[in-house]
Amino acid sequence: MKKGTILVVGSNATLLEAKGGGTILIGQFLNETAVPIMALVEAGYDFVLATPTGEKPHMDKDSDALIYFGGDDEARQRARNFFVNDPAMNKVRTLRSVVDDGLDRYAGVFFPGGHAPVVDVMQDPSVREILRHFHAHKKPTAAICHGPVSILAELNTAPEFRAALIAEDKAKAAELAKGWQYEGYRMTVFSRSEEEYAEDNVFHAKLHFNMPDALEAAGGKIITADNFTSHVVVDRELVTGQNPMSDHELAEKFIAALDGAA
């Protein structure tokens, strides 16, 4: 007997604006998507994947790498096969249709990582409704790596808030974020130094803003650990993981929160 259904909120973004012009090729991270979802399924949960357009998320090409699976190629292949071939991963709905059909059926919500959510999910109006529902009902809400930036979509002014971050107008961003439902929550996210490593060694370009600055501007209490080590923070209904190496721990603590809520 299934324990319940989890809503997985994916992104359709494939390009991220770079500072000074140009774009960076992005997507959802393989392990940050597949590993927690596979763990949920193994724990007895079903899931529904939904995105802004209803199209399947694009896998970040750089994430299909052994480093994110502890050098275990069998684990990498298993995750890749799940991402590519699992029926529920290919039966994608629009976020709007999920909201319109009602959110009461979902036991929790999960935001996978990769840079993609920084483009669309963090300013999507349907995500605002989703976040408010899960917060009001104290249902577990999990996010990993760049996924935690998705919770900024709860702001009525999310697009303007994002624009203020790009313009480096911290005062305006803070003003736009007043009343954020997660103000004062302890949380983690891809750290400043981890982002600097990605900018210098992967993208060879700079981002307009980093994730801790974005969440702190809205009132989040950011706690980060050493670069690329597993780190998960739980505060009330919110479960956040810092980086790709947090995938298994994030899944474990999210499942514990779901089982406890049930």
Secondary structure, 3 states (H helix, E strand, C coil): CCCEEEEEECCCCCEEECCCCCEEECCECHHHHHHHHHHHHHCCEEEEEEECCCCCCCECHHHCCHHHHCCCHHHHHHHHHHHHHCHHHHCCEEHHHHHHHCCCCEEEEEECCCCHHHCCHHHCHHHHHHHHHHHHCCCCEEEECCHHHHHHHHCCCHHHHHHHHHCCCHHHHHHHCCCCCCCCCEECCCCHHHHHHHHHHHHCCCCCCCHHHHHHHCCCEECCCCCCCCCEEEECCEEEECCHHHHHHHHHHHHHHHHHHC
